[in-house]
Protein backbone atom coordinates (compact mmCIF):
# COMPACT_ATOMS: atom_id res chain seq x y z
CA UNK A 1 0.00 0.00 0.00
CA UNK A 2 1.24 3.50 -0.76
CA UNK A 3 0.62 6.68 1.16
CA UNK A 4 -2.30 8.34 -0.60
CA UNK A 5 -5.03 8.48 2.01
CA UNK A 6 -7.87 10.81 1.17
CA UNK A 7 -8.59 13.22 4.06
CA UNK A 8 -11.84 12.40 5.83
CA UNK A 9 -13.33 15.79 4.89
CA UNK A 10 -12.84 14.96 1.20
CA UNK A 11 -14.32 11.46 1.24
CA UNK A 12 -17.69 11.06 -0.33
CA UNK A 13 -20.24 8.42 0.51
CA UNK A 14 -20.23 5.98 -2.35
CA UNK A 15 -22.68 3.40 -3.53
CA UNK A 16 -22.69 0.11 -1.64
CA UNK A 17 -20.14 -2.47 -2.77
CA UNK A 18 -21.12 -5.77 -4.35
CA UNK A 19 -21.56 -7.13 -0.83
CA UNK A 20 -23.92 -4.29 0.08
CA UNK A 21 -21.35 -2.48 2.22
CA UNK A 22 -20.77 1.26 2.12
CA UNK A 23 -17.03 1.67 2.58
CA UNK A 24 -15.88 3.44 5.74
CA UNK A 25 -13.09 3.05 8.25
CA UNK A 26 -15.32 1.12 10.71
CA UNK A 27 -16.53 -1.23 7.96
CA UNK A 28 -12.98 -1.95 6.81
CA UNK A 29 -11.73 -2.50 10.38
CA UNK A 30 -14.65 -4.83 11.16
CA UNK A 31 -13.94 -6.84 8.03
CA UNK A 32 -10.22 -6.95 8.85
CA UNK A 33 -11.02 -8.28 12.33
CA UNK A 34 -13.19 -11.00 10.85
CA UNK A 35 -10.60 -12.01 8.26
CA UNK A 36 -7.77 -12.08 10.82
CA UNK A 37 -9.92 -14.29 13.03
CA UNK A 38 -10.49 -16.69 10.16
CA UNK A 39 -7.09 -16.70 8.49
CA UNK A 40 -4.57 -15.12 10.87
CA UNK A 41 -1.97 -12.50 10.01
CA UNK A 42 -1.87 -13.44 6.32
CA UNK A 43 -5.43 -12.17 5.96
CA UNK A 44 -4.36 -8.55 6.33
CA UNK A 45 -3.86 -7.80 2.65
CA UNK A 46 -5.55 -5.32 0.36
CA UNK A 47 -6.55 -8.10 -2.02
CA UNK A 48 -8.32 -10.14 0.67
CA UNK A 49 -10.01 -7.08 2.12
CA UNK A 50 -11.20 -5.93 -1.27
CA UNK A 51 -12.62 -9.37 -2.06
CA UNK A 52 -14.39 -9.60 1.30
CA UNK A 53 -15.86 -6.13 0.92
CA UNK A 54 -16.78 -6.60 -2.72
CA UNK A 55 -14.74 -3.53 -3.60
CA UNK A 56 -11.74 -2.70 -5.70
CA UNK A 57 -8.71 -3.25 -3.44
CA UNK A 58 -7.38 0.20 -4.31
CA UNK A 59 -10.37 1.74 -2.49
CA UNK A 60 -8.71 0.80 0.80
CA UNK A 61 -6.08 3.42 0.04
CA UNK A 62 -8.65 6.14 0.59
CA UNK A 63 -8.81 5.23 4.28
CA UNK A 64 -5.45 3.74 5.29
CA UNK A 65 -1.90 4.54 4.23
CA UNK A 66 -0.71 0.93 4.40
CA UNK A 67 -1.43 -2.36 6.13
CA UNK A 68 0.37 -1.21 9.28
CA UNK A 69 -1.92 1.81 9.45
CA UNK A 70 -4.87 -0.58 9.21
CA UNK A 71 -3.37 -2.83 11.89
CA UNK A 72 -3.14 0.14 14.25
CA UNK A 73 -6.81 0.86 13.60
CA UNK A 74 -7.62 -2.78 14.43
CA UNK A 75 -5.60 -2.51 17.64
CA UNK A 76 -7.40 0.69 18.57
CA UNK A 77 -10.77 -0.95 17.91
CA UNK A 78 -9.98 -3.69 20.43
CA UNK A 79 -9.12 -1.04 23.01
CA UNK A 80 -12.38 0.73 22.26
CA UNK A 81 -14.36 -2.46 22.73
CA UNK A 82 -12.76 -2.93 26.13
CA UNK A 83 -14.05 0.48 27.23
CA UNK A 84 -17.52 0.26 25.73
CA UNK A 85 -20.17 0.56 28.43
CA UNK A 86 -17.64 1.01 31.23
CA UNK A 87 -19.16 2.87 34.18
CA UNK A 88 -16.63 4.10 36.79
CA UNK A 89 -17.66 3.59 40.41
CA UNK A 90 -15.27 6.11 41.95
CA UNK A 91 -13.37 3.38 43.80
CA UNK A 92 -9.94 3.28 42.20
CA UNK A 93 -9.28 -0.39 42.90
CA UNK A 94 -12.67 -1.56 41.61
CA UNK A 95 -12.37 0.60 38.51
CA UNK A 96 -8.84 -0.51 37.66
CA UNK A 97 -9.78 -4.17 38.12
CA UNK A 98 -12.78 -3.78 35.82
CA UNK A 99 -10.66 -1.98 33.23
CA UNK A 100 -7.99 -4.69 33.32
CA UNK A 101 -10.48 -7.54 32.99
CA UNK A 102 -12.19 -5.76 30.11
CA UNK A 103 -8.89 -5.28 28.25
CA UNK A 104 -8.05 -8.93 28.72
CA UNK A 105 -11.51 -10.09 27.61
CA UNK A 106 -11.52 -7.88 24.51
CA UNK A 107 -8.29 -9.42 23.29
CA UNK A 108 -9.38 -12.97 24.15
CA UNK A 109 -12.46 -12.46 21.99
CA UNK A 110 -10.11 -11.89 19.02
CA UNK A 111 -6.99 -13.97 19.74
CA UNK A 112 -5.52 -13.85 16.24
CA UNK A 113 -5.81 -10.06 16.19
CA UNK A 114 -4.42 -9.86 19.72
CA UNK A 115 -1.24 -11.60 18.60
CA UNK A 116 -0.75 -8.86 16.00
CA UNK A 117 -1.91 -5.89 18.02
CA UNK A 118 -1.35 -6.30 21.77
CA UNK A 119 2.18 -4.88 21.64
CA UNK A 120 1.36 -1.87 19.45
CA UNK A 121 0.93 1.77 20.49
CA UNK A 122 -1.79 3.31 18.32
CA UNK A 123 -1.99 6.94 19.45
CA UNK A 124 -5.59 6.86 18.23
CA UNK A 125 -8.82 7.93 19.87
CA UNK A 126 -9.65 4.79 21.86
CA UNK A 127 -6.14 4.30 23.19
CA UNK A 128 -5.89 7.97 24.12
CA UNK A 129 -9.22 7.74 25.97
CA UNK A 130 -7.99 4.65 27.85
CA UNK A 131 -4.74 6.32 28.91
CA UNK A 132 -6.67 9.36 30.09
CA UNK A 133 -9.21 7.22 31.98
CA UNK A 134 -6.60 5.13 33.81
CA UNK A 135 -4.53 8.15 34.78
CA UNK A 136 -7.70 9.90 35.95
CA UNK A 137 -8.50 6.93 38.22
CA UNK A 138 -5.02 7.01 39.73
CA UNK A 139 -4.64 10.78 40.10
CA UNK A 140 -8.17 11.12 41.53
CA UNK A 141 -7.23 8.48 44.10
CA UNK A 142 -4.42 10.73 45.28
CA UNK A 143 -1.40 9.03 43.76
CA UNK A 144 1.36 11.56 42.98
CA UNK A 145 2.02 11.94 39.28
CA UNK A 146 5.32 10.00 39.20
CA UNK A 147 3.67 7.14 41.10
CA UNK A 148 0.54 7.27 38.93
CA UNK A 149 2.63 6.95 35.77
CA UNK A 150 4.61 3.99 37.12
CA UNK A 151 1.42 2.22 38.21
CA UNK A 152 -0.21 2.96 34.85
CA UNK A 153 2.79 1.47 33.04
CA UNK A 154 2.82 -1.70 35.15
CA UNK A 155 -0.96 -2.10 34.99
CA UNK A 156 -1.20 -1.78 31.21
CA UNK A 157 1.85 -3.92 30.46
CA UNK A 158 0.54 -6.67 32.73
CA UNK A 159 -2.89 -6.64 31.05
CA UNK A 160 -1.46 -6.67 27.53
CA UNK A 161 1.19 -9.29 28.32
CA UNK A 162 -1.40 -11.70 29.67
CA UNK A 163 -3.71 -10.83 26.77
CA UNK A 164 -1.00 -11.77 24.26
CA UNK A 165 0.02 -14.92 26.17
CA UNK A 166 -3.53 -16.20 26.55
CA UNK A 167 -4.36 -15.22 22.97
CA UNK A 168 -1.43 -17.33 21.76
CA UNK A 169 -2.94 -20.34 23.53
CA UNK A 170 -6.41 -19.69 22.12
CA UNK A 171 -4.96 -19.26 18.62
CA UNK A 172 -3.41 -22.74 18.69
CA UNK A 173 -5.26 -25.60 16.99
CA UNK A 174 -7.56 -27.47 19.39
CA UNK A 175 -5.42 -30.65 19.34
CA UNK A 176 -2.38 -28.64 20.43
CA UNK A 177 -4.35 -27.03 23.25
CA UNK A 178 -5.55 -30.45 24.40
CA UNK A 179 -2.01 -31.84 24.24
CA UNK A 180 -0.73 -29.03 26.46
CA UNK A 181 -3.49 -29.68 29.00
CA UNK A 182 -2.67 -33.39 28.98
CA UNK A 183 0.92 -32.63 29.94
CA UNK A 184 -0.32 -31.10 33.20
CA UNK A 185 -3.05 -33.68 33.75
CA UNK A 186 -1.17 -36.83 32.81
CA UNK A 187 2.53 -36.03 32.52
CA UNK A 188 3.13 -34.13 35.73
CA UNK A 189 0.80 -36.33 37.75
CA UNK A 190 3.07 -39.33 37.03
CA UNK A 191 6.16 -37.76 38.54
CA UNK A 192 7.05 -39.63 41.73
CA UNK A 193 7.20 -37.94 45.11
CA UNK A 194 10.64 -39.38 45.65
CA UNK A 195 12.14 -37.18 42.93
CA UNK A 196 9.60 -34.34 42.66
CA UNK A 197 7.85 -34.06 46.04
CA UNK A 198 6.42 -30.59 45.46
CA UNK A 199 4.96 -31.36 42.05
CA UNK A 200 3.54 -34.67 43.32
CA UNK A 201 1.88 -32.93 46.24
CA UNK A 202 0.22 -30.28 44.08
CA UNK A 203 -0.31 -32.13 40.76
CA UNK A 204 -4.15 -32.10 40.85
CA UNK A 205 -4.16 -28.40 41.74
CA UNK A 206 -1.66 -27.63 38.98
CA UNK A 207 -3.71 -29.54 36.38
CA UNK A 208 -6.84 -27.60 37.33
CA UNK A 209 -5.28 -24.17 37.66
CA UNK A 210 -3.16 -24.26 34.52
CA UNK A 211 -6.27 -24.73 32.41
CA UNK A 212 -7.39 -21.17 33.06
CA UNK A 213 -5.77 -17.78 32.73
CA UNK A 214 -3.61 -16.58 35.58
CA UNK A 215 -4.48 -12.97 34.81
CA UNK A 216 -7.32 -12.31 37.30
CA UNK A 217 -5.17 -13.48 40.21
CA UNK A 218 -2.09 -11.64 38.93
CA UNK A 219 -4.19 -8.49 38.57
CA UNK A 220 -5.40 -8.81 42.16
CA UNK A 221 -1.81 -9.24 43.34
CA UNK A 222 -0.80 -6.07 41.50
CA UNK A 223 -3.70 -4.08 42.93
CA UNK A 224 -2.94 -5.34 46.44
CA UNK A 225 0.65 -4.18 46.02
CA UNK A 226 -0.52 -0.79 44.77
CA UNK A 227 -2.93 -0.47 47.71
CA UNK A 228 -0.13 -1.32 50.13
CA UNK A 229 2.05 1.42 48.67
CA UNK A 230 -0.83 3.85 48.93
CA UNK A 231 -1.47 3.19 52.62
CA UNK A 232 2.15 2.90 53.72
CA UNK A 233 3.39 5.98 55.59
CA UNK A 234 6.13 7.89 53.80
CA UNK A 235 9.64 6.96 54.78
CA UNK A 236 11.27 9.25 57.32
CA UNK A 237 14.50 10.56 55.81
CA UNK A 238 17.63 9.63 57.72
CA UNK A 239 20.39 12.05 58.64
CA UNK A 240 22.25 11.29 55.43
CA UNK A 241 19.19 12.10 53.23
CA UNK A 242 17.71 14.98 55.23
CA UNK A 243 20.29 17.44 54.00
C-alpha positions in Angstrom: 0.0 0.0 0.0 1.2 3.5 -0.8 0.6 6.7 1.2 -2.3 8.3 -0.6 -5.0 8.5 2.0 -7.9 10.8 1.2 -8.6 13.2 4.1 -11.8 12.4 5.8 -13.3 15.8 4.9 -12.8 15.0 1.2 -14.3 11.5 1.2 -17.7 11.1 -0.3 -20.2 8.4 0.5 -20.2 6.0 -2.4 -22.7 3.4 -3.5 -22.7 0.1 -1.6 -20.1 -2.5 -2.8 -21.1 -5.8 -4.4 -21.6 -7.1 -0.8 -23.9 -4.3 0.1 -21.3 -2.5 2.2 -20.8 1.3 2.1 -17.0 1.7 2.6 -15.9 3.4 5.7 -13.1 3.0 8.3 -15.3 1.1 10.7 -16.5 -1.2 8.0 -13.0 -1.9 6.8 -11.7 -2.5 10.4 -14.6 -4.8 11.2 -13.9 -6.8 8.0 -10.2 -6.9 8.9 -11.0 -8.3 12.3 -13.2 -11.0 10.8 -10.6 -12.0 8.3 -7.8 -12.1 10.8 -9.9 -14.3 13.0 -10.5 -16.7 10.2 -7.1 -16.7 8.5 -4.6 -15.1 10.9 -2.0 -12.5 10.0 -1.9 -13.4 6.3 -5.4 -12.2 6.0 -4.4 -8.6 6.3 -3.9 -7.8 2.6 -5.6 -5.3 0.4 -6.5 -8.1 -2.0 -8.3 -10.1 0.7 -10.0 -7.1 2.1 -11.2 -5.9 -1.3 -12.6 -9.4 -2.1 -14.4 -9.6 1.3 -15.9 -6.1 0.9 -16.8 -6.6 -2.7 -14.7 -3.5 -3.6 -11.7 -2.7 -5.7 -8.7 -3.3 -3.4 -7.4 0.2 -4.3 -10.4 1.7 -2.5 -8.7 0.8 0.8 -6.1 3.4 0.0 -8.6 6.1 0.6 -8.8 5.2 4.3 -5.5 3.7 5.3 -1.9 4.5 4.2 -0.7 0.9 4.4 -1.4 -2.4 6.1 0.4 -1.2 9.3 -1.9 1.8 9.5 -4.9 -0.6 9.2 -3.4 -2.8 11.9 -3.1 0.1 14.3 -6.8 0.9 13.6 -7.6 -2.8 14.4 -5.6 -2.5 17.6 -7.4 0.7 18.6 -10.8 -0.9 17.9 -10.0 -3.7 20.4 -9.1 -1.0 23.0 -12.4 0.7 22.3 -14.4 -2.5 22.7 -12.8 -2.9 26.1 -14.0 0.5 27.2 -17.5 0.3 25.7 -20.2 0.6 28.4 -17.6 1.0 31.2 -19.2 2.9 34.2 -16.6 4.1 36.8 -17.7 3.6 40.4 -15.3 6.1 42.0 -13.4 3.4 43.8 -9.9 3.3 42.2 -9.3 -0.4 42.9 -12.7 -1.6 41.6 -12.4 0.6 38.5 -8.8 -0.5 37.7 -9.8 -4.2 38.1 -12.8 -3.8 35.8 -10.7 -2.0 33.2 -8.0 -4.7 33.3 -10.5 -7.5 33.0 -12.2 -5.8 30.1 -8.9 -5.3 28.3 -8.0 -8.9 28.7 -11.5 -10.1 27.6 -11.5 -7.9 24.5 -8.3 -9.4 23.3 -9.4 -13.0 24.2 -12.5 -12.5 22.0 -10.1 -11.9 19.0 -7.0 -14.0 19.7 -5.5 -13.8 16.2 -5.8 -10.1 16.2 -4.4 -9.9 19.7 -1.2 -11.6 18.6 -0.7 -8.9 16.0 -1.9 -5.9 18.0 -1.3 -6.3 21.8 2.2 -4.9 21.6 1.4 -1.9 19.5 0.9 1.8 20.5 -1.8 3.3 18.3 -2.0 6.9 19.4 -5.6 6.9 18.2 -8.8 7.9 19.9 -9.6 4.8 21.9 -6.1 4.3 23.2 -5.9 8.0 24.1 -9.2 7.7 26.0 -8.0 4.6 27.9 -4.7 6.3 28.9 -6.7 9.4 30.1 -9.2 7.2 32.0 -6.6 5.1 33.8 -4.5 8.1 34.8 -7.7 9.9 36.0 -8.5 6.9 38.2 -5.0 7.0 39.7 -4.6 10.8 40.1 -8.2 11.1 41.5 -7.2 8.5 44.1 -4.4 10.7 45.3 -1.4 9.0 43.8 1.4 11.6 43.0 2.0 11.9 39.3 5.3 10.0 39.2 3.7 7.1 41.1 0.5 7.3 38.9 2.6 6.9 35.8 4.6 4.0 37.1 1.4 2.2 38.2 -0.2 3.0 34.9 2.8 1.5 33.0 2.8 -1.7 35.2 -1.0 -2.1 35.0 -1.2 -1.8 31.2 1.8 -3.9 30.5 0.5 -6.7 32.7 -2.9 -6.6 31.1 -1.5 -6.7 27.5 1.2 -9.3 28.3 -1.4 -11.7 29.7 -3.7 -10.8 26.8 -1.0 -11.8 24.3 0.0 -14.9 26.2 -3.5 -16.2 26.5 -4.4 -15.2 23.0 -1.4 -17.3 21.8 -2.9 -20.3 23.5 -6.4 -19.7 22.1 -5.0 -19.3 18.6 -3.4 -22.7 18.7 -5.3 -25.6 17.0 -7.6 -27.5 19.4 -5.4 -30.6 19.3 -2.4 -28.6 20.4 -4.3 -27.0 23.3 -5.5 -30.5 24.4 -2.0 -31.8 24.2 -0.7 -29.0 26.5 -3.5 -29.7 29.0 -2.7 -33.4 29.0 0.9 -32.6 29.9 -0.3 -31.1 33.2 -3.1 -33.7 33.7 -1.2 -36.8 32.8 2.5 -36.0 32.5 3.1 -34.1 35.7 0.8 -36.3 37.7 3.1 -39.3 37.0 6.2 -37.8 38.5 7.0 -39.6 41.7 7.2 -37.9 45.1 10.6 -39.4 45.7 12.1 -37.2 42.9 9.6 -34.3 42.7 7.9 -34.1 46.0 6.4 -30.6 45.5 5.0 -31.4 42.1 3.5 -34.7 43.3 1.9 -32.9 46.2 0.2 -30.3 44.1 -0.3 -32.1 40.8 -4.2 -32.1 40.8 -4.2 -28.4 41.7 -1.7 -27.6 39.0 -3.7 -29.5 36.4 -6.8 -27.6 37.3 -5.3 -24.2 37.7 -3.2 -24.3 34.5 -6.3 -24.7 32.4 -7.4 -21.2 33.1 -5.8 -17.8 32.7 -3.6 -16.6 35.6 -4.5 -13.0 34.8 -7.3 -12.3 37.3 -5.2 -13.5 40.2 -2.1 -11.6 38.9 -4.2 -8.5 38.6 -5.4 -8.8 42.2 -1.8 -9.2 43.3 -0.8 -6.1 41.5 -3.7 -4.1 42.9 -2.9 -5.3 46.4 0.7 -4.2 46.0 -0.5 -0.8 44.8 -2.9 -0.5 47.7 -0.1 -1.3 50.1 2.0 1.4 48.7 -0.8 3.9 48.9 -1.5 3.2 52.6 2.2 2.9 53.7 3.4 6.0 55.6 6.1 7.9 53.8 9.6 7.0 54.8 11.3 9.3 57.3 14.5 10.6 55.8 17.6 9.6 57.7 20.4 12.1 58.6 22.2 11.3 55.4 19.2 12.1 53.2 17.7 15.0 55.2 20.3 17.4 54.0 
